[in-house]
């Protein structure tokens, strides 16, 4: 059974940094995409960053390009999201999600796709104060 467990959220001041972790188990990471999504109150869940396990290729969605970096430590079965230059509008619950994938799928697969055929973690709260 695929399991995803997020950690690392918290309260940070604007301009600060946080690193989120997504520990995954029950899957062969070479066959999966793992993505970070976020959902602010009253808003739809939106994609943040994505990584393809087989070759480590990554994709950042427009709102976080240049500030957030996704990476993986395969020895620890963990995917990270390094978030720099945080702003109050980054406040949200951050989720990691996994789906069987292929290179090039990252920018295409949205939250609905992951909900239909993938797996989700429980989420971790990130709050950025002004």
Rosetta constraint file for C-alpha pairs under 8 A:
AtomPair CA 1 CA 25 HARMONIC 7.72 0.50
AtomPair CA 1 CA 26 HARMONIC 5.05 0.50
AtomPair CA 1 CA 27 HARMONIC 7.50 0.50
AtomPair CA 2 CA 24 HARMONIC 7.24 0.50
AtomPair CA 2 CA 25 HARMONIC 5.68 0.50
AtomPair CA 2 CA 26 HARMONIC 4.37 0.50
AtomPair CA 2 CA 27 HARMONIC 5.70 0.50
AtomPair CA 2 CA 119 HARMONIC 7.04 0.50
AtomPair CA 3 CA 24 HARMONIC 5.65 0.50
AtomPair CA 3 CA 25 HARMONIC 5.27 0.50
AtomPair CA 3 CA 26 HARMONIC 6.34 0.50
AtomPair CA 3 CA 119 HARMONIC 7.54 0.50
AtomPair CA 3 CA 120 HARMONIC 7.80 0.50
AtomPair CA 3 CA 121 HARMONIC 7.12 0.50
AtomPair CA 4 CA 22 HARMONIC 6.24 0.50
AtomPair CA 4 CA 23 HARMONIC 5.66 0.50
AtomPair CA 4 CA 24 HARMONIC 4.65 0.50
AtomPair CA 4 CA 25 HARMONIC 6.73 0.50
AtomPair CA 4 CA 96 HARMONIC 7.05 0.50
AtomPair CA 4 CA 97 HARMONIC 7.31 0.50
AtomPair CA 4 CA 119 HARMONIC 7.67 0.50
AtomPair CA 4 CA 120 HARMONIC 6.45 0.50
AtomPair CA 4 CA 121 HARMONIC 4.67 0.50
AtomPair CA 4 CA 122 HARMONIC 7.75 0.50
AtomPair CA 5 CA 21 HARMONIC 7.91 0.50
AtomPair CA 5 CA 22 HARMONIC 5.39 0.50
AtomPair CA 5 CA 23 HARMONIC 5.16 0.50
AtomPair CA 5 CA 24 HARMONIC 6.61 0.50
AtomPair CA 5 CA 96 HARMONIC 7.93 0.50
AtomPair CA 5 CA 121 HARMONIC 5.38 0.50
AtomPair CA 5 CA 122 HARMONIC 6.74 0.50
AtomPair CA 5 CA 123 HARMONIC 7.82 0.50
AtomPair CA 6 CA 20 HARMONIC 7.01 0.50
AtomPair CA 6 CA 21 HARMONIC 5.47 0.50
AtomPair CA 6 CA 22 HARMONIC 4.42 0.50
AtomPair CA 6 CA 23 HARMONIC 6.46 0.50
AtomPair CA 6 CA 95 HARMONIC 7.05 0.50
AtomPair CA 6 CA 96 HARMONIC 6.83 0.50
AtomPair CA 6 CA 121 HARMONIC 6.40 0.50
AtomPair CA 6 CA 122 HARMONIC 6.97 0.50
AtomPair CA 6 CA 123 HARMONIC 6.01 0.50
AtomPair CA 6 CA 124 HARMONIC 6.10 0.50
AtomPair CA 7 CA 20 HARMONIC 5.77 0.50
AtomPair CA 7 CA 21 HARMONIC 5.21 0.50
AtomPair CA 7 CA 22 HARMONIC 6.61 0.50
AtomPair CA 7 CA 124 HARMONIC 6.11 0.50
AtomPair CA 8 CA 18 HARMONIC 7.21 0.50
AtomPair CA 8 CA 19 HARMONIC 6.04 0.50
AtomPair CA 8 CA 20 HARMONIC 4.51 0.50
AtomPair CA 8 CA 21 HARMONIC 6.06 0.50
AtomPair CA 8 CA 124 HARMONIC 7.25 0.50
AtomPair CA 9 CA 18 HARMONIC 7.23 0.50
AtomPair CA 9 CA 19 HARMONIC 7.65 0.50
AtomPair CA 9 CA 20 HARMONIC 6.22 0.50
AtomPair CA 9 CA 124 HARMONIC 5.33 0.50
AtomPair CA 9 CA 125 HARMONIC 5.24 0.50
AtomPair CA 9 CA 126 HARMONIC 4.93 0.50
AtomPair CA 9 CA 127 HARMONIC 7.95 0.50
AtomPair CA 10 CA 124 HARMONIC 8.00 0.50
AtomPair CA 10 CA 125 HARMONIC 6.16 0.50
AtomPair CA 10 CA 126 HARMONIC 5.04 0.50
AtomPair CA 10 CA 127 HARMONIC 6.13 0.50
AtomPair CA 11 CA 126 HARMONIC 6.16 0.50
AtomPair CA 11 CA 127 HARMONIC 4.75 0.50
AtomPair CA 11 CA 128 HARMONIC 5.90 0.50
AtomPair CA 11 CA 129 HARMONIC 7.33 0.50
AtomPair CA 12 CA 16 HARMONIC 6.16 0.50
AtomPair CA 12 CA 17 HARMONIC 7.29 0.50
AtomPair CA 12 CA 18 HARMONIC 7.67 0.50
AtomPair CA 12 CA 126 HARMONIC 7.88 0.50
AtomPair CA 12 CA 127 HARMONIC 6.35 0.50
AtomPair CA 12 CA 128 HARMONIC 5.02 0.50
AtomPair CA 12 CA 129 HARMONIC 6.30 0.50
AtomPair CA 13 CA 86 HARMONIC 7.66 0.50
AtomPair CA 13 CA 87 HARMONIC 7.95 0.50
AtomPair CA 13 CA 128 HARMONIC 5.38 0.50
AtomPair CA 13 CA 129 HARMONIC 4.81 0.50
AtomPair CA 13 CA 130 HARMONIC 6.27 0.50
AtomPair CA 14 CA 85 HARMONIC 7.01 0.50
AtomPair CA 14 CA 86 HARMONIC 5.35 0.50
AtomPair CA 14 CA 87 HARMONIC 4.87 0.50
AtomPair CA 14 CA 88 HARMONIC 6.36 0.50
AtomPair CA 14 CA 128 HARMONIC 5.75 0.50
AtomPair CA 14 CA 129 HARMONIC 5.70 0.50
AtomPair CA 14 CA 130 HARMONIC 5.35 0.50
AtomPair CA 15 CA 84 HARMONIC 7.13 0.50
AtomPair CA 15 CA 85 HARMONIC 4.26 0.50
AtomPair CA 15 CA 86 HARMONIC 4.93 0.50
AtomPair CA 15 CA 87 HARMONIC 6.29 0.50
AtomPair CA 16 CA 84 HARMONIC 6.21 0.50
AtomPair CA 16 CA 85 HARMONIC 5.52 0.50
AtomPair CA 16 CA 86 HARMONIC 5.52 0.50
AtomPair CA 17 CA 82 HARMONIC 7.46 0.50
AtomPair CA 17 CA 83 HARMONIC 5.39 0.50
AtomPair CA 17 CA 84 HARMONIC 4.44 0.50
AtomPair CA 17 CA 85 HARMONIC 6.24 0.50
AtomPair CA 17 CA 86 HARMONIC 6.17 0.50
AtomPair CA 18 CA 82 HARMONIC 6.17 0.50
AtomPair CA 18 CA 83 HARMONIC 5.27 0.50
AtomPair CA 18 CA 84 HARMONIC 6.81 0.50
AtomPair CA 19 CA 80 HARMONIC 6.67 0.50
AtomPair CA 19 CA 81 HARMONIC 5.53 0.50
AtomPair CA 19 CA 82 HARMONIC 4.43 0.50
AtomPair CA 19 CA 83 HARMONIC 5.95 0.50
AtomPair CA 20 CA 80 HARMONIC 5.52 0.50
AtomPair CA 20 CA 81 HARMONIC 5.00 0.50
AtomPair CA 20 CA 82 HARMONIC 6.48 0.50
AtomPair CA 20 CA 83 HARMONIC 7.92 0.50
AtomPair CA 21 CA 78 HARMONIC 6.51 0.50
AtomPair CA 21 CA 79 HARMONIC 5.83 0.50
AtomPair CA 21 CA 80 HARMONIC 4.57 0.50
AtomPair CA 21 CA 81 HARMONIC 6.51 0.50
AtomPair CA 22 CA 78 HARMONIC 5.39 0.50
AtomPair CA 22 CA 79 HARMONIC 5.06 0.50
AtomPair CA 22 CA 80 HARMONIC 6.19 0.50
AtomPair CA 22 CA 96 HARMONIC 6.39 0.50
AtomPair CA 23 CA 76 HARMONIC 7.81 0.50
AtomPair CA 23 CA 77 HARMONIC 5.90 0.50
AtomPair CA 23 CA 78 HARMONIC 4.39 0.50
AtomPair CA 23 CA 79 HARMONIC 6.55 0.50
AtomPair CA 24 CA 77 HARMONIC 5.66 0.50
AtomPair CA 24 CA 78 HARMONIC 6.01 0.50
AtomPair CA 24 CA 79 HARMONIC 7.85 0.50
AtomPair CA 25 CA 77 HARMONIC 7.03 0.50
AtomPair CA 27 CA 32 HARMONIC 7.94 0.50
AtomPair CA 28 CA 32 HARMONIC 7.05 0.50
AtomPair CA 29 CA 33 HARMONIC 7.58 0.50
AtomPair CA 29 CA 53 HARMONIC 5.11 0.50
AtomPair CA 29 CA 54 HARMONIC 7.07 0.50
AtomPair CA 30 CA 52 HARMONIC 7.48 0.50
AtomPair CA 30 CA 53 HARMONIC 4.47 0.50
AtomPair CA 30 CA 54 HARMONIC 4.04 0.50
AtomPair CA 30 CA 55 HARMONIC 7.71 0.50
AtomPair CA 31 CA 52 HARMONIC 7.97 0.50
AtomPair CA 31 CA 53 HARMONIC 6.46 0.50
AtomPair CA 31 CA 54 HARMONIC 6.38 0.50
AtomPair CA 31 CA 100 HARMONIC 5.74 0.50
AtomPair CA 31 CA 101 HARMONIC 6.16 0.50
AtomPair CA 31 CA 102 HARMONIC 7.39 0.50
AtomPair CA 32 CA 52 HARMONIC 6.23 0.50
AtomPair CA 32 CA 53 HARMONIC 5.73 0.50
AtomPair CA 32 CA 54 HARMONIC 7.59 0.50
AtomPair CA 32 CA 98 HARMONIC 6.42 0.50
AtomPair CA 32 CA 99 HARMONIC 5.42 0.50
AtomPair CA 32 CA 100 HARMONIC 4.33 0.50
AtomPair CA 32 CA 101 HARMONIC 4.97 0.50
AtomPair CA 32 CA 102 HARMONIC 7.35 0.50
AtomPair CA 33 CA 50 HARMONIC 6.81 0.50
AtomPair CA 33 CA 51 HARMONIC 5.65 0.50
AtomPair CA 33 CA 52 HARMONIC 4.50 0.50
AtomPair CA 33 CA 53 HARMONIC 6.03 0.50
AtomPair CA 33 CA 98 HARMONIC 5.55 0.50
AtomPair CA 33 CA 99 HARMONIC 5.43 0.50
AtomPair CA 33 CA 100 HARMONIC 6.20 0.50
AtomPair CA 33 CA 101 HARMONIC 5.41 0.50
AtomPair CA 33 CA 102 HARMONIC 7.39 0.50
AtomPair CA 33 CA 106 HARMONIC 7.12 0.50
AtomPair CA 34 CA 50 HARMONIC 5.75 0.50
AtomPair CA 34 CA 51 HARMONIC 5.50 0.50
AtomPair CA 34 CA 52 HARMONIC 6.60 0.50
AtomPair CA 34 CA 53 HARMONIC 7.51 0.50
AtomPair CA 34 CA 79 HARMONIC 7.64 0.50
AtomPair CA 34 CA 96 HARMONIC 6.81 0.50
AtomPair CA 34 CA 97 HARMONIC 5.59 0.50
AtomPair CA 34 CA 98 HARMONIC 4.43 0.50
AtomPair CA 34 CA 99 HARMONIC 6.73 0.50
AtomPair CA 35 CA 47 HARMONIC 7.41 0.50
AtomPair CA 35 CA 48 HARMONIC 7.31 0.50
AtomPair CA 35 CA 49 HARMONIC 5.58 0.50
AtomPair CA 35 CA 50 HARMONIC 4.03 0.50
AtomPair CA 35 CA 51 HARMONIC 6.27 0.50
AtomPair CA 35 CA 96 HARMONIC 5.55 0.50
AtomPair CA 35 CA 97 HARMONIC 5.30 0.50
AtomPair CA 35 CA 98 HARMONIC 6.39 0.50
AtomPair CA 35 CA 106 HARMONIC 7.83 0.50
AtomPair CA 36 CA 47 HARMONIC 6.29 0.50
AtomPair CA 36 CA 48 HARMONIC 5.33 0.50
AtomPair CA 36 CA 49 HARMONIC 5.27 0.50
AtomPair CA 36 CA 50 HARMONIC 6.28 0.50
AtomPair CA 36 CA 81 HARMONIC 7.65 0.50
AtomPair CA 36 CA 94 HARMONIC 6.79 0.50
AtomPair CA 36 CA 95 HARMONIC 5.62 0.50
AtomPair CA 36 CA 96 HARMONIC 4.46 0.50
AtomPair CA 36 CA 97 HARMONIC 6.39 0.50
AtomPair CA 37 CA 45 HARMONIC 6.43 0.50
AtomPair CA 37 CA 46 HARMONIC 5.41 0.50
AtomPair CA 37 CA 47 HARMONIC 4.42 0.50
AtomPair CA 37 CA 48 HARMONIC 5.13 0.50
AtomPair CA 37 CA 49 HARMONIC 7.25 0.50
AtomPair CA 37 CA 94 HARMONIC 5.72 0.50
AtomPair CA 37 CA 95 HARMONIC 5.13 0.50
AtomPair CA 37 CA 96 HARMONIC 6.16 0.50
AtomPair CA 37 CA 97 HARMONIC 7.53 0.50
AtomPair CA 37 CA 111 HARMONIC 7.58 0.50
AtomPair CA 38 CA 45 HARMONIC 5.51 0.50
AtomPair CA 38 CA 46 HARMONIC 5.51 0.50
AtomPair CA 38 CA 47 HARMONIC 6.60 0.50
AtomPair CA 38 CA 48 HARMONIC 6.81 0.50
AtomPair CA 38 CA 92 HARMONIC 5.82 0.50
AtomPair CA 38 CA 93 HARMONIC 5.47 0.50
AtomPair CA 38 CA 94 HARMONIC 4.28 0.50
AtomPair CA 38 CA 95 HARMONIC 5.91 0.50
AtomPair CA 39 CA 43 HARMONIC 6.27 0.50
AtomPair CA 39 CA 44 HARMONIC 6.05 0.50
AtomPair CA 39 CA 45 HARMONIC 4.41 0.50
AtomPair CA 39 CA 46 HARMONIC 6.39 0.50
AtomPair CA 39 CA 92 HARMONIC 5.18 0.50
AtomPair CA 39 CA 93 HARMONIC 5.33 0.50
AtomPair CA 39 CA 94 HARMONIC 6.58 0.50
AtomPair CA 40 CA 44 HARMONIC 7.38 0.50
AtomPair CA 40 CA 45 HARMONIC 7.47 0.50
AtomPair CA 40 CA 91 HARMONIC 6.50 0.50
AtomPair CA 40 CA 92 HARMONIC 4.23 0.50
AtomPair CA 40 CA 93 HARMONIC 6.38 0.50
AtomPair CA 41 CA 92 HARMONIC 7.17 0.50
AtomPair CA 45 CA 111 HARMONIC 6.61 0.50
AtomPair CA 46 CA 110 HARMONIC 7.61 0.50
AtomPair CA 46 CA 111 HARMONIC 6.91 0.50
AtomPair CA 47 CA 61 HARMONIC 6.32 0.50
AtomPair CA 47 CA 110 HARMONIC 6.67 0.50
AtomPair CA 47 CA 111 HARMONIC 7.09 0.50
AtomPair CA 48 CA 60 HARMONIC 6.04 0.50
AtomPair CA 48 CA 61 HARMONIC 5.26 0.50
AtomPair CA 48 CA 63 HARMONIC 7.50 0.50
AtomPair CA 48 CA 64 HARMONIC 6.68 0.50
AtomPair CA 49 CA 58 HARMONIC 7.27 0.50
AtomPair CA 49 CA 59 HARMONIC 5.61 0.50
AtomPair CA 49 CA 60 HARMONIC 4.38 0.50
AtomPair CA 49 CA 61 HARMONIC 5.92 0.50
AtomPair CA 49 CA 68 HARMONIC 7.83 0.50
AtomPair CA 49 CA 69 HARMONIC 7.51 0.50
AtomPair CA 49 CA 70 HARMONIC 6.25 0.50
AtomPair CA 49 CA 81 HARMONIC 7.95 0.50
AtomPair CA 50 CA 58 HARMONIC 5.52 0.50
AtomPair CA 50 CA 59 HARMONIC 5.18 0.50
AtomPair CA 50 CA 60 HARMONIC 6.53 0.50
AtomPair CA 50 CA 70 HARMONIC 6.90 0.50
AtomPair CA 50 CA 106 HARMONIC 5.72 0.50
AtomPair CA 50 CA 107 HARMONIC 7.85 0.50
AtomPair CA 51 CA 56 HARMONIC 5.98 0.50
AtomPair CA 51 CA 57 HARMONIC 5.64 0.50
AtomPair CA 51 CA 58 HARMONIC 4.36 0.50
AtomPair CA 51 CA 59 HARMONIC 6.51 0.50
AtomPair CA 51 CA 70 HARMONIC 6.91 0.50
AtomPair CA 51 CA 71 HARMONIC 7.25 0.50
AtomPair CA 51 CA 106 HARMONIC 7.07 0.50
AtomPair CA 52 CA 56 HARMONIC 5.25 0.50
AtomPair CA 52 CA 57 HARMONIC 5.42 0.50
AtomPair CA 52 CA 58 HARMONIC 6.49 0.50
AtomPair CA 52 CA 101 HARMONIC 7.44 0.50
AtomPair CA 52 CA 102 HARMONIC 7.09 0.50
AtomPair CA 52 CA 103 HARMONIC 6.38 0.50
AtomPair CA 52 CA 106 HARMONIC 7.44 0.50
AtomPair CA 53 CA 57 HARMONIC 7.60 0.50
AtomPair CA 56 CA 71 HARMONIC 7.77 0.50
AtomPair CA 56 CA 72 HARMONIC 7.70 0.50
AtomPair CA 57 CA 103 HARMONIC 7.46 0.50
AtomPair CA 58 CA 70 HARMONIC 7.03 0.50
AtomPair CA 58 CA 71 HARMONIC 7.98 0.50
AtomPair CA 58 CA 106 HARMONIC 7.65 0.50
AtomPair CA 59 CA 106 HARMONIC 6.38 0.50
AtomPair CA 59 CA 107 HARMONIC 6.67 0.50
AtomPair CA 60 CA 64 HARMONIC 6.59 0.50
AtomPair CA 60 CA 65 HARMONIC 5.66 0.50
AtomPair CA 60 CA 68 HARMONIC 7.63 0.50
AtomPair CA 60 CA 69 HARMONIC 7.66 0.50
AtomPair CA 61 CA 65 HARMONIC 6.39 0.50
AtomPair CA 61 CA 107 HARMONIC 7.45 0.50
AtomPair CA 64 CA 68 HARMONIC 5.67 0.50
AtomPair CA 67 CA 83 HARMONIC 6.16 0.50
AtomPair CA 67 CA 84 HARMONIC 5.21 0.50
AtomPair CA 67 CA 85 HARMONIC 6.25 0.50
AtomPair CA 67 CA 86 HARMONIC 7.88 0.50
AtomPair CA 68 CA 81 HARMONIC 6.69 0.50
AtomPair CA 68 CA 82 HARMONIC 5.51 0.50
AtomPair CA 68 CA 83 HARMONIC 4.51 0.50
AtomPair CA 68 CA 84 HARMONIC 6.07 0.50
AtomPair CA 69 CA 81 HARMONIC 5.68 0.50
AtomPair CA 69 CA 82 HARMONIC 5.10 0.50
AtomPair CA 69 CA 83 HARMONIC 6.66 0.50
AtomPair CA 70 CA 79 HARMONIC 7.17 0.50
AtomPair CA 70 CA 80 HARMONIC 5.60 0.50
AtomPair CA 70 CA 81 HARMONIC 4.60 0.50
AtomPair CA 70 CA 82 HARMONIC 6.37 0.50
AtomPair CA 71 CA 79 HARMONIC 5.73 0.50
AtomPair CA 71 CA 80 HARMONIC 5.26 0.50
AtomPair CA 71 CA 81 HARMONIC 6.65 0.50
AtomPair CA 72 CA 77 HARMONIC 7.62 0.50
AtomPair CA 72 CA 78 HARMONIC 5.81 0.50
AtomPair CA 72 CA 79 HARMONIC 4.23 0.50
AtomPair CA 72 CA 80 HARMONIC 5.93 0.50
AtomPair CA 73 CA 77 HARMONIC 6.09 0.50
AtomPair CA 73 CA 78 HARMONIC 5.43 0.50
AtomPair CA 73 CA 79 HARMONIC 6.33 0.50
AtomPair CA 74 CA 78 HARMONIC 6.41 0.50
AtomPair CA 86 CA 90 HARMONIC 6.41 0.50
AtomPair CA 86 CA 128 HARMONIC 6.79 0.50
AtomPair CA 87 CA 91 HARMONIC 7.60 0.50
AtomPair CA 87 CA 128 HARMONIC 6.07 0.50
AtomPair CA 87 CA 129 HARMONIC 7.66 0.50
AtomPair CA 87 CA 130 HARMONIC 7.36 0.50
AtomPair CA 88 CA 127 HARMONIC 7.33 0.50
AtomPair CA 88 CA 128 HARMONIC 4.71 0.50
AtomPair CA 88 CA 129 HARMONIC 5.73 0.50
AtomPair CA 88 CA 130 HARMONIC 5.95 0.50
AtomPair CA 89 CA 128 HARMONIC 7.63 0.50
AtomPair CA 90 CA 126 HARMONIC 7.63 0.50
AtomPair CA 90 CA 127 HARMONIC 7.50 0.50
AtomPair CA 90 CA 128 HARMONIC 6.73 0.50
AtomPair CA 91 CA 125 HARMONIC 7.85 0.50
AtomPair CA 91 CA 126 HARMONIC 5.43 0.50
AtomPair CA 91 CA 127 HARMONIC 4.60 0.50
AtomPair CA 91 CA 128 HARMONIC 5.46 0.50
AtomPair CA 92 CA 125 HARMONIC 6.10 0.50
AtomPair CA 92 CA 126 HARMONIC 5.55 0.50
AtomPair CA 92 CA 127 HARMONIC 6.62 0.50
AtomPair CA 93 CA 123 HARMONIC 5.92 0.50
AtomPair CA 93 CA 124 HARMONIC 5.41 0.50
AtomPair CA 93 CA 125 HARMONIC 4.35 0.50
AtomPair CA 93 CA 126 HARMONIC 6.00 0.50
AtomPair CA 94 CA 123 HARMONIC 5.31 0.50
AtomPair CA 94 CA 124 HARMONIC 5.27 0.50
AtomPair CA 94 CA 125 HARMONIC 6.17 0.50
AtomPair CA 94 CA 126 HARMONIC 6.95 0.50
AtomPair CA 95 CA 120 HARMONIC 6.98 0.50
AtomPair CA 95 CA 121 HARMONIC 5.94 0.50
AtomPair CA 95 CA 122 HARMONIC 6.70 0.50
AtomPair CA 95 CA 123 HARMONIC 4.37 0.50
AtomPair CA 95 CA 124 HARMONIC 6.57 0.50
AtomPair CA 96 CA 120 HARMONIC 6.05 0.50
AtomPair CA 96 CA 121 HARMONIC 5.60 0.50
AtomPair CA 96 CA 123 HARMONIC 7.10 0.50
AtomPair CA 97 CA 114 HARMONIC 6.81 0.50
AtomPair CA 97 CA 118 HARMONIC 6.96 0.50
AtomPair CA 97 CA 119 HARMONIC 5.43 0.50
AtomPair CA 97 CA 120 HARMONIC 4.41 0.50
AtomPair CA 97 CA 121 HARMONIC 6.28 0.50
AtomPair CA 98 CA 114 HARMONIC 6.98 0.50
AtomPair CA 98 CA 118 HARMONIC 5.53 0.50
AtomPair CA 98 CA 119 HARMONIC 5.20 0.50
AtomPair CA 98 CA 120 HARMONIC 6.63 0.50
AtomPair CA 99 CA 114 HARMONIC 6.24 0.50
AtomPair CA 99 CA 117 HARMONIC 6.66 0.50
AtomPair CA 99 CA 118 HARMONIC 4.39 0.50
AtomPair CA 99 CA 119 HARMONIC 6.48 0.50
AtomPair CA 100 CA 118 HARMONIC 7.27 0.50
AtomPair CA 101 CA 105 HARMONIC 6.54 0.50
AtomPair CA 104 CA 108 HARMONIC 7.72 0.50
AtomPair CA 105 CA 109 HARMONIC 6.03 0.50
AtomPair CA 109 CA 113 HARMONIC 5.68 0.50
AtomPair CA 109 CA 114 HARMONIC 7.00 0.50
AtomPair CA 110 CA 114 HARMONIC 6.53 0.50
AtomPair CA 111 CA 115 HARMONIC 6.08 0.50
AtomPair CA 112 CA 116 HARMONIC 6.14 0.50
AtomPair CA 113 CA 117 HARMONIC 6.28 0.50
AtomPair CA 113 CA 118 HARMONIC 7.34 0.50
AtomPair CA 114 CA 118 HARMONIC 4.43 0.50
AtomPair CA 114 CA 119 HARMONIC 6.57 0.50
AtomPair CA 114 CA 120 HARMONIC 7.82 0.50
AtomPair CA 115 CA 119 HARMONIC 6.84 0.50
AtomPair CA 115 CA 120 HARMONIC 7.63 0.50
